[in-house]
Amino acid sequence: MFENVHAALRRIQKDVAHVLDAAAICGVCKEVGYRFRRRVLDPVTTIHLFVIQILNGNFAIGRLKDFTDLVFSEAAYCKARCRLPLQVLITLLERVANAWRATMSDYGRWRGHRVFHVDGSSFSMPDTPELQKEFGQPGNQKPGCGFPVAHMLTLFHAGSGFLLKVLAAPLRTHDLAQVAHVHPELQTGDVLIGDRAFCSFVQFALLLARGLHGLFRAHQKLIINFRPGRVHNVRGRSQARQKGRPSSRWLKRLGVRDQLVEYFKPKRLPVWMSKAAYTALPDSIIVRELRYEVVQSGRRTKCVTLATTLLDVNLYPAQALADLYGQRWQIETNLRHLKQTMKMDILHCETVAGVLKELTMFALVDNLVRTVMCVAADRQKVAVDRISFADAYG
């Protein structure tokens, strides 16, 4: 059994692979207070089988007999996974990240900063009453005819592609309602990059409170005007408000279509935020807005407007910020590998706890594959994005 596991993980760097050895798994079980008796499918064997199952495309449980000499029924394996606490898997995921954190700290830095990508996605699961109640289903499906779909928020390290955090929530959950839960994974000075969904006063304020930076595409409803000295709608003066006028106050011109403005706290607090947390936010913050064009032969020119807390034009020129945001597309590739290459688009468990365990194991295995890619990139002296995920996974 264990020879098969080590064969499956033979390309994993030693200081990361040891997280999944028997002693480490038993130590984590003891740490979280999980007591178990000796049996064929103990936590070590169950987790190893779980890893092999996902490493081979999340195949059906019936195929496990092809990967081990142990004798057990499908029902016994399902019960073993049910007995396994979710916290054990979460702790193992954290241990893998910690084992690589020293290298990841200096891997792919941008102007001295660590860079992270955040984005939302979704996955479906079996149609059971428990999962329907917890996650819901798309509105274009008739009741009783569709499958539950969960909203997923992911946090990737830009330099190595490591998946540091994955969160599941009901389908109709906005990204901003979850993004505060990924902030503790970041350190002072880190840069978080996201799309329009994350561009808001509250998100910028929460990042600044932790000493973090944000770089997001401006929300489509945000009115931005680069005319120097332009007027703005003043909060509290409803009679003087004019349609089409920005609500931010112009402060300074940094360049052509590059400026500093002051964002003000909105009157209404988000539905996902407590009143105490909202009250603790500052009344206003300074944000940099810039716009650039993406020109591609044979395609219409595309204008992109960014908002960021990276204010120093000398340290962070507009073109450098544009190039940095252009790398955000890498998270779409990472999500595609998760959902298509690793076949995470449809999970198999029929309970909420089972779905969360399966999701955590996918993140764990994804990080093991990323470790293989980083080691290969260092050995060949190339960027990690030159290494094929599919080849490392296969």
RABEL-V482954 format. One record per pair of residues at least 12 apart in sequence whose ideal C-beta (glycine too) atoms are under 8 Angstrom apart, sorted by the first residue. I is the first residue (numbers start at 1). J is the second residue. D is the distance in whole Angstrom. If there is no record, write none. Layout:
i=<I | I>
j=<J | J>
d=<D | D>
This chain:
i=<1 | 1 | 1 | 1 | 1 | 2 | 2 | 4 | 4 | 4 | 5 | 5 | 5 | 5 | 8 | 8 | 8 | 9 | 9 | 11 | 11 | 11 | 12 | 12 | 12 | 13 | 13 | 13 | 15 | 16 | 16 | 16 | 16 | 16 | 16 | 17 | 18 | 19 | 19 | 19 | 19 | 20 | 20 | 20 | 20 | 22 | 24 | 24 | 25 | 25 | 25 | 25 | 25 | 26 | 26 | 28 | 28 | 28 | 28 | 29 | 29 | 29 | 31 | 32 | 32 | 32 | 32 | 34 | 34 | 34 | 34 | 36 | 40 | 40 | 40 | 40 | 41 | 41 | 41 | 41 | 41 | 41 | 43 | 43 | 45 | 45 | 46 | 46 | 46 | 46 | 47 | 47 | 47 | 47 | 49 | 49 | 49 | 49 | 50 | 50 | 51 | 51 | 51 | 51 | 52 | 52 | 54 | 54 | 54 | 54 | 55 | 55 | 57 | 57 | 58 | 58 | 58 | 58 | 58 | 60 | 61 | 61 | 61 | 62 | 64 | 81 | 81 | 82 | 82 | 82 | 84 | 86 | 86 | 86 | 86 | 89 | 89 | 89 | 89 | 90 | 92 | 93 | 93 | 93 | 93 | 96 | 96 | 96 | 96 | 97 | 97 | 97 | 100 | 100 | 100 | 100 | 100 | 103 | 103 | 104 | 104 | 104 | 104 | 107 | 107 | 107 | 107 | 107 | 108 | 108 | 108 | 108 | 108 | 109 | 110 | 110 | 110 | 111 | 111 | 111 | 112 | 113 | 113 | 113 | 113 | 114 | 114 | 114 | 114 | 114 | 114 | 114 | 115 | 115 | 115 | 115 | 115 | 115 | 115 | 115 | 116 | 116 | 116 | 116 | 116 | 116 | 116 | 116 | 116 | 116 | 116 | 117 | 117 | 117 | 117 | 117 | 117 | 117 | 117 | 117 | 117 | 118 | 118 | 118 | 118 | 118 | 118 | 118 | 118 | 118 | 118 | 118 | 118 | 119 | 119 | 119 | 119 | 119 | 119 | 119 | 119 | 120 | 120 | 120 | 120 | 120 | 120 | 120 | 121 | 121 | 121 | 121 | 121 | 122 | 122 | 122 | 122 | 122 | 123 | 123 | 123 | 123 | 123 | 123 | 123 | 123 | 123 | 124 | 124 | 124 | 124 | 124 | 124 | 124 | 125 | 125 | 125 | 125 | 125 | 125 | 125 | 125 | 125 | 125 | 126 | 126 | 126 | 126 | 126 | 126 | 127 | 127 | 127 | 128 | 128 | 128 | 130 | 130 | 130 | 131 | 131 | 131 | 131 | 131 | 132 | 134 | 134 | 134 | 135 | 135 | 135 | 135 | 135 | 135 | 135 | 135 | 136 | 136 | 136 | 136 | 136 | 137 | 137 | 138 | 148 | 149 | 150 | 150 | 150 | 150 | 150 | 151 | 151 | 151 | 151 | 151 | 151 | 151 | 152 | 152 | 152 | 152 | 152 | 153 | 153 | 153 | 153 | 153 | 153 | 153 | 153 | 153 | 154 | 154 | 154 | 154 | 154 | 154 | 155 | 155 | 156 | 156 | 156 | 158 | 158 | 158 | 159 | 160 | 160 | 160 | 160 | 161 | 161 | 161 | 161 | 161 | 161 | 161 | 162 | 162 | 163 | 163 | 163 | 163 | 163 | 163 | 164 | 164 | 165 | 165 | 165 | 166 | 166 | 166 | 166 | 167 | 167 | 168 | 168 | 168 | 174 | 174 | 175 | 175 | 175 | 176 | 176 | 176 | 176 | 176 | 176 | 176 | 177 | 177 | 177 | 179 | 179 | 179 | 180 | 183 | 183 | 183 | 183 | 186 | 186 | 188 | 188 | 188 | 189 | 189 | 189 | 190 | 190 | 191 | 191 | 191 | 191 | 191 | 191 | 192 | 192 | 192 | 192 | 192 | 193 | 193 | 193 | 193 | 193 | 193 | 193 | 194 | 194 | 194 | 194 | 194 | 195 | 195 | 195 | 196 | 196 | 196 | 196 | 196 | 197 | 198 | 198 | 199 | 199 | 199 | 199 | 199 | 199 | 200 | 201 | 201 | 201 | 201 | 201 | 201 | 202 | 202 | 202 | 202 | 202 | 203 | 204 | 204 | 204 | 204 | 204 | 205 | 205 | 205 | 205 | 206 | 207 | 208 | 208 | 209 | 213 | 213 | 213 | 214 | 214 | 214 | 215 | 215 | 215 | 215 | 215 | 215 | 215 | 215 | 216 | 216 | 216 | 217 | 217 | 217 | 217 | 217 | 218 | 218 | 218 | 218 | 222 | 223 | 223 | 223 | 223 | 224 | 224 | 224 | 224 | 224 | 225 | 225 | 225 | 226 | 226 | 226 | 226 | 226 | 227 | 228 | 228 | 228 | 229 | 230 | 230 | 231 | 232 | 232 | 232 | 232 | 232 | 232 | 233 | 233 | 233 | 235 | 235 | 235 | 246 | 247 | 248 | 248 | 248 | 248 | 248 | 248 | 249 | 249 | 249 | 251 | 254 | 254 | 254 | 254 | 255 | 255 | 255 | 257 | 257 | 257 | 258 | 258 | 258 | 258 | 258 | 258 | 259 | 259 | 259 | 260 | 260 | 260 | 260 | 260 | 261 | 261 | 261 | 261 | 262 | 262 | 262 | 262 | 263 | 263 | 263 | 263 | 264 | 264 | 265 | 265 | 265 | 265 | 285 | 286 | 286 | 287 | 287 | 287 | 288 | 288 | 288 | 288 | 288 | 289 | 289 | 289 | 290 | 290 | 290 | 290 | 290 | 290 | 291 | 291 | 291 | 291 | 292 | 292 | 292 | 292 | 292 | 304 | 304 | 306 | 306 | 306 | 308 | 330 | 337 | 337 | 337 | 337 | 338 | 338 | 341 | 341 | 341 | 342 | 342 | 342 | 342 | 344 | 344 | 347 | 369 | 369 | 369 | 370 | 372 | 373 | 373 | 373 | 376>
j=<45 | 48 | 68 | 69 | 70 | 22 | 48 | 52 | 67 | 68 | 20 | 48 | 51 | 52 | 51 | 52 | 55 | 51 | 368 | 372 | 375 | 392 | 368 | 371 | 372 | 371 | 372 | 375 | 99 | 96 | 99 | 100 | 367 | 368 | 371 | 368 | 99 | 92 | 95 | 96 | 99 | 47 | 48 | 51 | 92 | 44 | 92 | 95 | 43 | 44 | 47 | 88 | 92 | 43 | 44 | 88 | 91 | 92 | 95 | 43 | 85 | 88 | 91 | 85 | 87 | 88 | 91 | 84 | 85 | 87 | 88 | 83 | 70 | 71 | 72 | 76 | 70 | 72 | 76 | 77 | 79 | 80 | 84 | 88 | 70 | 80 | 77 | 80 | 81 | 84 | 84 | 88 | 89 | 92 | 64 | 67 | 68 | 77 | 81 | 361 | 361 | 364 | 365 | 368 | 64 | 67 | 342 | 361 | 362 | 365 | 365 | 393 | 342 | 343 | 342 | 343 | 344 | 348 | 362 | 348 | 74 | 77 | 78 | 74 | 77 | 354 | 357 | 351 | 353 | 354 | 357 | 353 | 356 | 357 | 360 | 357 | 360 | 361 | 364 | 360 | 364 | 360 | 363 | 364 | 367 | 364 | 367 | 368 | 371 | 162 | 164 | 367 | 160 | 162 | 367 | 371 | 374 | 160 | 374 | 157 | 159 | 160 | 162 | 157 | 159 | 160 | 374 | 384 | 157 | 158 | 159 | 160 | 384 | 159 | 158 | 191 | 324 | 315 | 316 | 320 | 189 | 189 | 190 | 191 | 213 | 157 | 159 | 186 | 187 | 189 | 190 | 191 | 157 | 158 | 159 | 190 | 191 | 193 | 324 | 327 | 155 | 156 | 157 | 158 | 164 | 185 | 186 | 190 | 191 | 192 | 193 | 155 | 156 | 158 | 192 | 193 | 194 | 328 | 330 | 331 | 334 | 153 | 154 | 155 | 156 | 175 | 179 | 182 | 192 | 193 | 194 | 198 | 331 | 153 | 154 | 175 | 194 | 195 | 331 | 332 | 335 | 151 | 152 | 153 | 154 | 175 | 178 | 197 | 151 | 152 | 154 | 335 | 339 | 149 | 150 | 151 | 152 | 171 | 149 | 150 | 152 | 339 | 344 | 345 | 346 | 347 | 359 | 147 | 148 | 149 | 150 | 345 | 346 | 347 | 147 | 148 | 149 | 150 | 346 | 347 | 348 | 349 | 350 | 355 | 147 | 148 | 347 | 348 | 349 | 350 | 146 | 147 | 148 | 148 | 350 | 351 | 350 | 351 | 352 | 148 | 350 | 351 | 352 | 355 | 148 | 148 | 170 | 352 | 148 | 149 | 150 | 151 | 168 | 169 | 170 | 171 | 148 | 149 | 170 | 171 | 172 | 149 | 171 | 171 | 171 | 171 | 168 | 169 | 170 | 171 | 355 | 168 | 169 | 170 | 171 | 172 | 173 | 178 | 166 | 167 | 168 | 169 | 359 | 165 | 166 | 167 | 169 | 175 | 178 | 179 | 181 | 182 | 166 | 167 | 331 | 334 | 335 | 338 | 182 | 185 | 330 | 331 | 334 | 193 | 327 | 330 | 384 | 370 | 373 | 374 | 384 | 330 | 334 | 370 | 373 | 384 | 385 | 389 | 367 | 370 | 334 | 338 | 363 | 366 | 367 | 370 | 182 | 185 | 181 | 182 | 185 | 359 | 360 | 362 | 363 | 181 | 182 | 355 | 356 | 359 | 197 | 272 | 194 | 197 | 198 | 197 | 198 | 200 | 202 | 203 | 270 | 272 | 270 | 271 | 272 | 194 | 198 | 203 | 206 | 206 | 207 | 210 | 212 | 210 | 212 | 210 | 211 | 212 | 211 | 212 | 213 | 212 | 213 | 212 | 213 | 214 | 215 | 310 | 324 | 207 | 212 | 213 | 214 | 215 | 214 | 215 | 216 | 324 | 325 | 327 | 328 | 214 | 215 | 216 | 217 | 328 | 216 | 217 | 328 | 216 | 217 | 218 | 219 | 220 | 219 | 214 | 216 | 216 | 217 | 218 | 219 | 222 | 307 | 219 | 263 | 264 | 265 | 266 | 281 | 285 | 266 | 270 | 273 | 278 | 281 | 216 | 263 | 285 | 287 | 307 | 309 | 265 | 281 | 282 | 285 | 281 | 309 | 285 | 309 | 281 | 308 | 309 | 310 | 307 | 308 | 309 | 306 | 307 | 308 | 309 | 310 | 321 | 324 | 325 | 306 | 307 | 308 | 304 | 305 | 306 | 307 | 325 | 289 | 305 | 306 | 307 | 307 | 244 | 245 | 246 | 247 | 246 | 248 | 289 | 291 | 305 | 245 | 246 | 250 | 257 | 258 | 259 | 289 | 291 | 250 | 250 | 253 | 259 | 250 | 246 | 250 | 245 | 245 | 246 | 247 | 248 | 249 | 250 | 245 | 246 | 247 | 247 | 264 | 267 | 261 | 264 | 261 | 262 | 263 | 264 | 287 | 289 | 261 | 262 | 264 | 286 | 288 | 290 | 313 | 318 | 290 | 313 | 318 | 290 | 291 | 292 | 288 | 289 | 290 | 291 | 313 | 318 | 288 | 289 | 290 | 286 | 287 | 288 | 289 | 311 | 286 | 287 | 288 | 289 | 284 | 285 | 286 | 287 | 284 | 285 | 286 | 287 | 283 | 284 | 281 | 282 | 283 | 284 | 309 | 309 | 311 | 307 | 308 | 309 | 307 | 308 | 309 | 310 | 311 | 305 | 306 | 307 | 305 | 306 | 308 | 318 | 321 | 322 | 303 | 304 | 305 | 306 | 304 | 306 | 318 | 319 | 322 | 322 | 325 | 321 | 322 | 325 | 321 | 385 | 366 | 389 | 390 | 393 | 362 | 366 | 389 | 390 | 393 | 362 | 365 | 366 | 393 | 359 | 362 | 359 | 389 | 392 | 393 | 392 | 392 | 387 | 389 | 392 | 392>
d=<6 | 7 | 5 | 7 | 6 | 8 | 7 | 7 | 6 | 6 | 8 | 4 | 7 | 7 | 7 | 5 | 5 | 7 | 7 | 5 | 8 | 7 | 5 | 6 | 6 | 5 | 8 | 5 | 5 | 6 | 5 | 6 | 8 | 7 | 5 | 8 | 8 | 6 | 5 | 5 | 6 | 7 | 7 | 7 | 7 | 5 | 8 | 7 | 6 | 5 | 6 | 8 | 7 | 7 | 7 | 5 | 5 | 6 | 7 | 5 | 8 | 6 | 7 | 6 | 5 | 6 | 6 | 8 | 5 | 8 | 6 | 7 | 6 | 8 | 5 | 8 | 8 | 6 | 6 | 6 | 8 | 4 | 6 | 7 | 7 | 8 | 7 | 4 | 6 | 6 | 7 | 8 | 8 | 7 | 6 | 7 | 7 | 7 | 7 | 5 | 7 | 7 | 6 | 8 | 8 | 5 | 7 | 6 | 6 | 5 | 6 | 8 | 7 | 5 | 7 | 5 | 7 | 7 | 8 | 8 | 5 | 6 | 7 | 6 | 7 | 7 | 7 | 8 | 7 | 7 | 7 | 6 | 6 | 5 | 7 | 6 | 4 | 6 | 7 | 6 | 6 | 6 | 6 | 5 | 7 | 6 | 5 | 7 | 8 | 7 | 6 | 7 | 7 | 6 | 7 | 6 | 8 | 8 | 7 | 6 | 7 | 5 | 6 | 8 | 4 | 5 | 7 | 8 | 8 | 6 | 2 | 7 | 7 | 7 | 8 | 7 | 6 | 7 | 7 | 7 | 8 | 6 | 6 | 5 | 7 | 7 | 7 | 8 | 7 | 7 | 5 | 7 | 8 | 4 | 7 | 7 | 5 | 7 | 7 | 8 | 6 | 7 | 6 | 6 | 7 | 8 | 6 | 6 | 7 | 5 | 7 | 7 | 5 | 5 | 8 | 5 | 7 | 6 | 7 | 4 | 8 | 7 | 7 | 5 | 8 | 8 | 6 | 6 | 6 | 7 | 5 | 7 | 8 | 8 | 6 | 8 | 6 | 7 | 5 | 7 | 7 | 6 | 6 | 5 | 8 | 4 | 8 | 7 | 8 | 5 | 7 | 5 | 7 | 5 | 6 | 6 | 6 | 7 | 7 | 6 | 6 | 7 | 6 | 6 | 7 | 6 | 8 | 5 | 7 | 5 | 8 | 7 | 5 | 7 | 7 | 5 | 8 | 7 | 7 | 5 | 8 | 7 | 8 | 6 | 7 | 8 | 8 | 7 | 7 | 5 | 7 | 5 | 6 | 8 | 5 | 7 | 7 | 6 | 6 | 4 | 7 | 7 | 7 | 7 | 5 | 7 | 7 | 5 | 5 | 6 | 4 | 8 | 8 | 8 | 5 | 6 | 7 | 7 | 5 | 5 | 6 | 6 | 7 | 7 | 8 | 5 | 5 | 7 | 7 | 6 | 7 | 7 | 5 | 7 | 5 | 7 | 5 | 8 | 6 | 7 | 6 | 8 | 8 | 8 | 7 | 5 | 7 | 6 | 4 | 7 | 8 | 7 | 5 | 8 | 7 | 8 | 7 | 8 | 4 | 6 | 8 | 5 | 5 | 7 | 7 | 7 | 7 | 6 | 8 | 5 | 6 | 7 | 6 | 5 | 7 | 7 | 8 | 8 | 6 | 5 | 7 | 8 | 5 | 5 | 6 | 7 | 8 | 5 | 7 | 5 | 5 | 6 | 7 | 8 | 5 | 6 | 7 | 7 | 6 | 6 | 7 | 7 | 8 | 4 | 6 | 7 | 7 | 6 | 7 | 6 | 7 | 7 | 7 | 8 | 4 | 8 | 6 | 7 | 6 | 7 | 7 | 6 | 7 | 7 | 5 | 7 | 4 | 7 | 7 | 7 | 7 | 5 | 7 | 8 | 5 | 7 | 6 | 7 | 8 | 6 | 6 | 7 | 5 | 7 | 8 | 5 | 7 | 7 | 6 | 8 | 5 | 8 | 8 | 5 | 8 | 7 | 7 | 5 | 7 | 7 | 5 | 7 | 5 | 6 | 8 | 7 | 5 | 4 | 6 | 6 | 5 | 7 | 5 | 7 | 5 | 7 | 6 | 6 | 8 | 7 | 8 | 6 | 7 | 8 | 7 | 7 | 7 | 6 | 6 | 8 | 6 | 8 | 5 | 6 | 6 | 8 | 7 | 6 | 6 | 8 | 7 | 5 | 5 | 8 | 6 | 5 | 6 | 8 | 4 | 8 | 7 | 7 | 7 | 6 | 7 | 6 | 7 | 7 | 7 | 6 | 8 | 7 | 7 | 4 | 6 | 5 | 8 | 7 | 7 | 5 | 7 | 6 | 8 | 6 | 7 | 6 | 8 | 5 | 8 | 5 | 8 | 6 | 8 | 7 | 8 | 7 | 5 | 8 | 6 | 7 | 5 | 7 | 6 | 5 | 6 | 6 | 5 | 7 | 5 | 7 | 5 | 7 | 5 | 7 | 8 | 7 | 4 | 6 | 5 | 7 | 7 | 8 | 6 | 4 | 8 | 7 | 7 | 8 | 5 | 8 | 8 | 7 | 6 | 6 | 4 | 7 | 7 | 8 | 4 | 8 | 7 | 5 | 7 | 6 | 7 | 6 | 7 | 6 | 8 | 6 | 8 | 6 | 8 | 6 | 5 | 7 | 6 | 8 | 6 | 5 | 8 | 5 | 7 | 5 | 6 | 7 | 5 | 7 | 8 | 8 | 6 | 5 | 7 | 6 | 7 | 5 | 7 | 7 | 5 | 7 | 7 | 5 | 7 | 5 | 8 | 5 | 6 | 8 | 6 | 7 | 5 | 7 | 6 | 8 | 7 | 8 | 5 | 7 | 7 | 6 | 7 | 6 | 6 | 7 | 8 | 5 | 8 | 8 | 7 | 6 | 6 | 5 | 6 | 6 | 7 | 7 | 7 | 8 | 5 | 7 | 7 | 5 | 5 | 8 | 4 | 4 | 7 | 5 | 7>
